[in-house]
């Protein structure tokens, strides 16, 4: 059985009624802001080097190439041996981005895209629903796909299928669930629509399982949005934190001629959760998803909790190709994040979904209002590793200038409402066997 969590209701947003009224009254004015708040649509073909200009969703600093961090007094230096092409460290609850490197670089995501698949499809079927697999369910899987071992003619529960997705990264389980959802084409459309709702504008979905396909890209920033959204769902938290489970096998006849369904054990391929010879289980780890393909290299998004603080780290394609390198670099960034949390001035934020109560209609607006994405930092002694863009606007400044400061007040109200997105207790999982 998978792990279980105690569900903690989210506290009511703390914002004055007058501020919320002001926000509502000014919403029509915000609609006059140009589309410049969103970054220009980048190419769906990943390049060898990060583009000079990327999306500014979440803050101007996050659209700049290179490492973004504010080295204020007391903030530890970043680990020097992190070789990933892109990475991001963020607070899962407040959404504050503590540091990032090419956060919006559009790269192949591999199976980390299954977080978006799960966040999209999980709510649609009760886990007790059963499905008998037919040949067309498994059609179209890429050569060399990771599989959990689903067999045609066998019946599985939705619960079984999700264990296959999260623990073994089974493309066969993804394709069966996609068939139940109306087919691969419909599921891809649903995933793209959900990515757009989450303001994950770097993501272009071609296959539901993350298998290498021309034009299929995401970013470290978007993958963190998918994880943060998924972790709001109890089933998502349970599956991504399960270390091992029994999976249904073949049906055979016993000595009495009775049909008996066998089973076999599957283990989570997230090595920070299950451990390996060269990677210990990370203290406080609670998920989320790993991936590895020829084009993407190794990719990973993890969530961990220490001392009441919950962090997300996403790492994409380390240049260093040692065994389990993606987990080693993630662990180093987690260590840095827990040391820097509460000390480092944020360089941006993970934006809430478009439909979140009180959220701004414009991507990245709340980051501008909070000051976390402007690149200026807070207080004396701030030492940003990468300088702000020449005009200091990154598109957000244009909208602010046109609205004459009205959008600042509107976004400020939205930020007070949405700056914290509390998560249930992530680490009260079953004891590992």
VEXDREN-2710 file (C-alpha; in Angstrom, 1 decimal):
% VEXDREN-2710
k/r/px/py/pz
1/UNK/0.0/0.0/0.0
2/UNK/1.2/3.5/-0.7
3/UNK/2.0/6.0/2.0
4/UNK/-0.7/8.1/3.6
5/UNK/-0.8/11.7/4.7
6/UNK/-2.8/13.7/7.2
7/UNK/-4.7/16.4/5.4
8/UNK/-4.2/19.9/6.9
9/UNK/-6.7/22.5/5.7
10/UNK/-5.2/25.6/4.2
11/UNK/-5.5/28.6/6.5
12/UNK/-7.7/31.4/5.3
13/UNK/-5.8/34.1/3.3
14/UNK/-4.9/37.1/5.4
15/UNK/-5.7/40.3/3.6
16/UNK/-7.7/43.3/4.6
17/UNK/-11.2/43.6/3.1
18/UNK/-10.4/47.1/1.9
19/UNK/-7.4/45.9/0.0
20/UNK/-9.4/43.1/-1.6
21/UNK/-12.1/45.6/-2.6
22/UNK/-9.4/47.8/-4.1
23/UNK/-8.1/44.9/-6.0
24/UNK/-11.5/44.0/-7.4
25/UNK/-12.2/47.7/-8.3
26/UNK/-9.0/47.9/-10.2
27/UNK/-9.1/44.6/-12.1
28/UNK/-10.6/46.2/-15.2
29/UNK/-7.7/48.7/-15.3
30/UNK/-5.1/45.9/-15.3
31/UNK/-6.6/44.5/-18.5
32/UNK/-5.3/47.5/-20.3
33/UNK/-1.7/46.3/-19.6
34/UNK/-0.1/45.0/-22.8
35/UNK/0.9/41.4/-23.3
36/UNK/4.5/42.4/-22.7
37/UNK/4.3/40.9/-19.2
38/UNK/4.6/37.5/-20.8
39/UNK/8.0/36.8/-22.5
40/UNK/8.1/36.5/-26.3
41/UNK/7.2/33.0/-27.4
42/UNK/10.5/31.1/-27.5
43/UNK/11.4/28.4/-30.0
44/UNK/10.3/24.9/-29.2
45/UNK/13.8/23.6/-30.3
46/UNK/16.3/23.7/-27.4
47/UNK/19.6/25.3/-28.2
48/UNK/23.1/24.5/-27.1
49/UNK/23.3/27.6/-25.0
50/UNK/20.5/29.5/-23.1
51/UNK/18.8/32.3/-25.1
52/UNK/19.8/35.8/-24.2
53/UNK/16.1/36.6/-23.4
54/UNK/13.7/34.1/-21.8
55/UNK/10.3/34.2/-20.2
56/UNK/10.0/36.6/-17.3
57/UNK/7.1/34.8/-15.6
58/UNK/7.9/35.0/-11.9
59/UNK/10.2/38.0/-12.2
60/UNK/12.6/39.7/-14.5
61/UNK/15.7/38.0/-12.9
62/UNK/14.4/34.6/-13.9
63/UNK/14.4/35.5/-17.5
64/UNK/18.1/36.2/-17.5
65/UNK/20.7/33.6/-18.4
66/UNK/23.2/32.5/-15.8
67/UNK/23.0/32.1/-12.1
68/UNK/20.6/34.4/-10.1
69/UNK/21.1/34.7/-6.4
70/UNK/21.4/37.5/-3.8
71/UNK/24.4/37.0/-1.6
72/UNK/23.4/39.1/1.4
73/UNK/25.2/38.8/4.6
74/UNK/24.9/35.4/6.2
75/UNK/23.8/33.7/2.9
76/UNK/26.1/30.7/2.1
77/UNK/27.8/30.6/-1.3
78/UNK/26.3/28.2/-3.8
79/UNK/27.9/24.8/-4.3
80/UNK/30.5/25.2/-7.0
81/UNK/30.3/21.7/-8.5
82/UNK/26.7/22.0/-9.8
83/UNK/26.9/21.3/-13.6
84/UNK/23.2/21.2/-14.6
85/UNK/22.2/23.2/-17.6
86/UNK/19.3/24.6/-15.6
87/UNK/18.1/24.5/-12.0
88/UNK/16.0/26.3/-9.5
89/UNK/15.6/26.3/-5.7
90/UNK/12.2/27.5/-4.3
91/UNK/10.0/27.5/-1.2
92/UNK/7.1/25.2/-2.0
93/UNK/4.7/27.1/0.2
94/UNK/5.5/30.8/-0.3
95/UNK/6.7/30.3/-3.9
96/UNK/9.8/32.4/-3.3
97/UNK/12.7/31.5/-5.6
98/UNK/15.8/31.5/-3.6
99/UNK/18.2/30.9/-6.5
100/UNK/18.1/29.8/-10.1
101/UNK/20.3/29.1/-13.1
102/UNK/18.7/29.5/-16.5
103/UNK/15.3/28.9/-14.9
104/UNK/13.3/29.4/-18.1
105/UNK/15.5/27.6/-20.5
106/UNK/13.3/25.4/-22.6
107/UNK/14.8/21.9/-22.5
108/UNK/13.5/18.3/-23.1
109/UNK/11.9/17.3/-19.7
110/UNK/12.0/13.4/-20.0
111/UNK/9.7/11.7/-17.5
112/UNK/9.5/14.7/-15.1
113/UNK/6.7/15.7/-17.5
114/UNK/4.7/12.9/-15.9
115/UNK/4.1/15.3/-13.0
116/UNK/2.0/17.4/-15.4
117/UNK/0.3/14.2/-16.7
118/UNK/-0.5/13.2/-13.1
119/UNK/-1.7/16.6/-12.0
120/UNK/-4.0/16.7/-15.1
121/UNK/-5.4/13.2/-15.1
122/UNK/-5.3/12.0/-11.4
123/UNK/-8.6/13.8/-10.4
124/UNK/-10.5/12.2/-13.2
125/UNK/-10.8/8.5/-12.1
126/UNK/-11.4/7.0/-8.6
127/UNK/-8.5/4.8/-7.6
128/UNK/-10.8/1.8/-7.3
129/UNK/-11.8/2.0/-11.0
130/UNK/-10.8/-1.1/-13.0
131/UNK/-9.7/-1.4/-16.6
132/UNK/-9.0/-4.4/-18.8
133/UNK/-6.1/-3.6/-21.1
134/UNK/-6.6/-4.0/-24.8
135/UNK/-3.8/-3.9/-27.5
136/UNK/-4.7/-0.4/-28.6
137/UNK/-4.0/0.9/-25.1
138/UNK/-0.3/0.2/-25.4
139/UNK/0.1/1.3/-29.1
140/UNK/2.5/4.1/-29.9
141/UNK/5.0/3.8/-27.1
142/UNK/8.5/4.8/-28.0
143/UNK/11.3/2.3/-28.4
144/UNK/13.2/1.6/-25.2
145/UNK/10.4/3.1/-23.1
146/UNK/10.6/2.5/-19.3
147/UNK/7.7/0.2/-18.4
148/UNK/6.2/-1.3/-15.2
149/UNK/5.1/-4.5/-16.9
150/UNK/1.4/-4.1/-17.9
151/UNK/0.0/-7.0/-19.9
152/UNK/-2.7/-7.1/-22.5
153/UNK/-5.9/-8.9/-21.4
154/UNK/-5.1/-8.2/-17.7
155/UNK/-7.3/-6.0/-15.5
156/UNK/-5.7/-3.3/-13.3
157/UNK/-7.1/-0.7/-10.9
158/UNK/-6.4/3.0/-11.4
159/UNK/-4.4/2.7/-8.2
160/UNK/-2.2/0.1/-9.7
161/UNK/-1.6/2.2/-12.8
162/UNK/-0.6/5.3/-10.8
163/UNK/1.9/3.2/-8.8
164/UNK/3.3/2.2/-12.2
165/UNK/3.6/5.8/-13.3
166/UNK/5.2/7.2/-10.1
167/UNK/7.4/4.3/-8.9
168/UNK/8.6/2.8/-12.2
169/UNK/8.0/5.7/-14.5
170/UNK/6.0/3.3/-16.7
171/UNK/5.1/4.6/-20.1
172/UNK/2.8/1.6/-20.4
173/UNK/0.8/2.8/-17.4
174/UNK/0.7/6.4/-18.8
175/UNK/-0.6/5.1/-22.2
176/UNK/-3.3/3.0/-20.5
177/UNK/-4.5/5.9/-18.4
178/UNK/-4.4/8.1/-21.5
179/UNK/-6.6/5.6/-23.3
180/UNK/-9.1/5.8/-20.4
181/UNK/-8.9/9.6/-20.7
182/UNK/-10.0/9.6/-24.4
183/UNK/-6.7/8.8/-26.0
184/UNK/-3.2/10.2/-26.3
185/UNK/-4.2/13.2/-28.4
186/UNK/-6.9/14.2/-26.0
187/UNK/-4.6/13.8/-23.0
188/UNK/-1.8/15.9/-24.7
189/UNK/-4.4/18.6/-25.2
190/UNK/-5.6/18.4/-21.6
191/UNK/-2.0/18.6/-20.4
192/UNK/-1.2/21.6/-22.5
193/UNK/-4.4/23.4/-21.3
194/UNK/-3.5/22.7/-17.7
195/UNK/0.1/23.9/-18.2
196/UNK/-1.3/27.2/-19.6
197/UNK/-3.6/27.5/-16.6
198/UNK/-0.6/27.0/-14.3
199/UNK/1.2/29.8/-16.2
200/UNK/3.8/27.2/-17.3
201/UNK/4.4/29.0/-20.6
202/UNK/7.7/27.3/-21.4
203/UNK/6.1/24.0/-21.8
204/UNK/5.1/22.4/-25.1
205/UNK/3.5/18.9/-24.7
206/UNK/3.8/16.4/-27.5
207/UNK/3.6/13.1/-25.6
208/UNK/2.0/12.4/-22.3
209/UNK/4.9/10.3/-21.0
210/UNK/7.8/12.7/-21.6
211/UNK/9.4/10.5/-24.2
212/UNK/11.7/12.4/-26.6
213/UNK/9.7/14.1/-29.3
214/UNK/10.5/16.9/-31.6
215/UNK/9.4/20.2/-30.0
216/UNK/8.6/18.7/-26.6
217/UNK/10.1/21.1/-24.0
218/UNK/9.6/22.4/-20.6
219/UNK/11.8/24.3/-18.1
220/UNK/13.1/24.0/-14.5
221/UNK/10.6/26.8/-13.6
222/UNK/7.6/25.0/-15.2
223/UNK/8.5/21.6/-13.7
224/UNK/8.5/23.3/-10.2
225/UNK/5.1/24.7/-11.0
226/UNK/3.8/21.2/-11.9
227/UNK/5.2/19.7/-8.7
228/UNK/3.8/22.5/-6.5
229/UNK/0.4/22.1/-8.0
230/UNK/0.4/18.3/-7.8
231/UNK/1.5/18.4/-4.2
232/UNK/-1.8/20.0/-3.3
233/UNK/-3.5/16.7/-4.1
234/UNK/-3.5/13.9/-1.5
235/UNK/-3.2/11.1/-4.0
236/UNK/-0.3/12.8/-5.8
237/UNK/1.6/13.2/-2.5
238/UNK/1.0/9.6/-1.6
239/UNK/2.2/8.1/-4.9
240/UNK/5.3/10.3/-5.3
241/UNK/6.4/9.5/-1.7
242/UNK/5.9/5.7/-1.9
243/UNK/9.2/3.8/-1.8
244/UNK/8.0/0.4/-2.8
245/UNK/4.8/-1.5/-3.5
246/UNK/3.3/-4.7/-4.9
247/UNK/2.2/-4.6/-8.5
248/UNK/-0.2/-7.2/-10.1
249/UNK/1.4/-9.8/-12.2
250/UNK/0.1/-12.6/-14.4
251/UNK/-3.0/-14.7/-13.8
252/UNK/-2.3/-18.4/-13.5
253/UNK/-4.0/-21.6/-12.4
254/UNK/-3.1/-23.2/-9.1
255/UNK/-3.1/-26.9/-8.2
256/UNK/-6.9/-26.8/-7.7
257/UNK/-7.5/-25.2/-11.1
258/UNK/-8.4/-21.9/-9.6
259/UNK/-7.2/-18.6/-11.2
260/UNK/-4.6/-16.8/-9.0
261/UNK/-3.2/-13.4/-9.7
262/UNK/0.5/-13.1/-8.9
263/UNK/2.3/-9.9/-7.9
264/UNK/5.8/-8.5/-7.9
265/UNK/7.5/-5.7/-6.0
266/UNK/8.3/-2.4/-7.6
267/UNK/10.6/0.3/-6.2
268/UNK/10.7/4.0/-6.7
269/UNK/13.4/5.1/-9.1
270/UNK/13.8/8.4/-7.2
271/UNK/17.1/7.7/-5.6
272/UNK/16.9/10.4/-3.0
273/UNK/13.8/8.6/-1.8
274/UNK/14.8/4.9/-2.2
275/UNK/18.6/5.4/-1.9
276/UNK/21.4/3.7/-3.9
277/UNK/25.0/2.5/-3.4
278/UNK/26.3/6.0/-4.0
279/UNK/23.3/8.1/-2.9
280/UNK/21.9/8.0/0.6
281/UNK/18.2/8.6/1.3
282/UNK/17.9/12.4/1.6
283/UNK/16.8/13.6/5.1
284/UNK/13.2/14.9/4.8
285/UNK/12.7/13.9/1.1
286/UNK/9.0/13.4/0.1
287/UNK/9.0/12.9/-3.7
288/UNK/8.6/14.0/-6.6
289/UNK/9.7/12.7/-10.0
290/UNK/12.8/11.8/-12.0
291/UNK/13.5/11.3/-15.7
292/UNK/16.2/10.3/-18.2
293/UNK/16.2/10.2/-22.0
294/UNK/18.8/10.6/-24.7
295/UNK/17.9/14.2/-25.5
296/UNK/17.0/15.3/-22.0
297/UNK/19.8/13.7/-20.1
298/UNK/18.9/13.2/-16.4
299/UNK/16.2/15.5/-15.0
300/UNK/14.7/15.6/-11.5
301/UNK/12.3/17.6/-9.3
302/UNK/12.3/16.9/-5.6
303/UNK/10.5/18.2/-2.5
304/UNK/11.9/18.0/1.0
305/UNK/11.0/19.3/4.5
306/UNK/13.3/20.3/7.4
307/UNK/12.4/22.3/10.4
308/UNK/8.9/23.2/9.1
309/UNK/10.3/24.6/5.8
310/UNK/9.4/22.9/2.5
311/UNK/11.7/23.3/-0.5
312/UNK/11.4/22.4/-4.2
313/UNK/14.5/21.8/-6.3
314/UNK/14.5/21.0/-10.0
315/UNK/17.7/20.0/-11.9
316/UNK/17.9/19.5/-15.6
317/UNK/20.7/17.7/-17.5
318/UNK/24.0/17.9/-15.5
319/UNK/27.0/18.1/-17.8
320/UNK/28.9/15.8/-15.4
321/UNK/27.8/12.3/-16.4
322/UNK/28.7/10.3/-13.3
323/UNK/26.3/7.7/-11.9
324/UNK/23.3/9.4/-10.1
325/UNK/24.8/12.8/-10.7
326/UNK/21.3/14.5/-11.0
327/UNK/20.5/13.3/-7.4
328/UNK/23.9/14.4/-6.0
329/UNK/23.5/17.9/-7.5
330/UNK/19.9/18.1/-6.2
331/UNK/21.0/17.1/-2.7
332/UNK/23.7/19.9/-2.7
333/UNK/21.1/22.5/-3.8
334/UNK/18.7/21.3/-1.1
335/UNK/21.5/21.6/1.5
336/UNK/22.2/25.1/0.3
337/UNK/18.5/26.0/0.2
338/UNK/17.9/24.9/3.8
339/UNK/20.9/26.9/5.0
340/UNK/19.9/30.0/2.9
341/UNK/16.1/30.0/3.6
342/UNK/15.1/33.0/5.7
343/UNK/18.4/34.8/4.8
344/UNK/18.5/35.0/1.0
345/UNK/16.4/37.7/-0.6
346/UNK/14.3/36.0/-3.3
347/UNK/15.1/36.5/-7.0
348/UNK/11.6/35.7/-8.1
349/UNK/8.6/33.6/-7.3
350/UNK/6.5/30.6/-8.5
351/UNK/3.3/32.2/-9.7
352/UNK/-0.1/30.9/-8.7
353/UNK/-2.4/29.5/-11.4
354/UNK/-4.5/31.9/-13.4
355/UNK/-7.7/30.7/-11.6
356/UNK/-6.3/31.1/-8.1
357/UNK/-8.4/33.5/-5.9
358/UNK/-7.0/37.0/-6.2
359/UNK/-4.3/36.1/-8.6
360/UNK/-3.3/38.7/-11.2
361/UNK/-4.5/38.1/-14.8
362/UNK/-0.9/38.8/-16.0
363/UNK/2.0/36.4/-15.6
364/UNK/4.6/37.5/-13.2
365/UNK/2.8/40.6/-12.0
366/UNK/2.9/39.6/-8.3
367/UNK/6.6/39.0/-8.5
368/UNK/7.0/42.6/-9.6
369/UNK/4.8/43.9/-6.9
370/UNK/6.7/42.0/-4.2
371/UNK/10.0/43.2/-5.4
372/UNK/11.3/39.6/-5.5
373/UNK/11.6/39.5/-9.2
374/UNK/12.9/42.9/-10.0
375/UNK/16.5/42.1/-9.6
376/UNK/17.1/44.9/-7.2
377/UNK/17.2/42.8/-4.0
378/UNK/16.4/44.2/-0.6
379/UNK/18.5/46.0/1.9
380/UNK/22.2/46.9/1.9
381/UNK/24.8/44.4/1.0
382/UNK/22.8/42.6/-1.6
383/UNK/25.1/41.0/-4.2
384/UNK/23.2/39.6/-7.2
385/UNK/25.3/37.2/-9.2
386/UNK/23.8/38.4/-12.5
387/UNK/23.0/42.0/-13.1
388/UNK/19.5/43.2/-14.2
389/UNK/18.8/43.8/-17.9
390/UNK/19.9/47.1/-19.4
391/UNK/16.5/48.7/-19.1
392/UNK/15.6/47.0/-15.9
393/UNK/12.1/46.3/-17.1
394/UNK/11.9/42.9/-18.8
395/UNK/8.4/43.8/-20.0
396/UNK/6.9/44.3/-16.5
397/UNK/8.2/47.8/-16.3
398/UNK/6.3/48.7/-19.6
399/UNK/3.0/47.6/-18.1
400/UNK/3.6/49.5/-14.9
401/UNK/4.4/52.7/-16.8
402/UNK/1.3/52.5/-18.9
403/UNK/-1.0/51.9/-15.9
404/UNK/0.7/54.7/-13.9
405/UNK/1.2/52.6/-10.8
406/UNK/-2.3/51.2/-10.6
407/UNK/-1.1/47.7/-11.5
408/UNK/1.3/47.9/-8.6
409/UNK/-1.5/48.2/-6.1
410/UNK/-3.5/45.5/-7.8
411/UNK/-0.6/43.1/-7.9
412/UNK/0.2/43.9/-4.3
413/UNK/-3.2/42.9/-3.2
414/UNK/-2.9/39.7/-5.2
415/UNK/0.4/38.9/-3.6
416/UNK/-0.9/39.3/-0.1
417/UNK/-3.6/36.8/-0.9
418/UNK/-1.4/34.3/-2.7
419/UNK/2.1/34.7/-1.3
420/UNK/1.7/31.5/0.7
421/UNK/0.3/28.2/-0.7
422/UNK/0.3/26.0/2.4
423/UNK/1.0/22.3/1.9
424/UNK/-0.2/19.5/4.1
425/UNK/2.4/17.7/6.2
426/UNK/4.6/16.2/3.5
427/UNK/6.8/14.0/5.7
428/UNK/4.3/12.1/7.7
429/UNK/4.6/9.1/5.4
430/UNK/4.6/5.4/6.3
431/UNK/7.8/4.1/7.7
432/UNK/10.1/2.8/5.1
433/UNK/10.4/-1.0/5.1
END
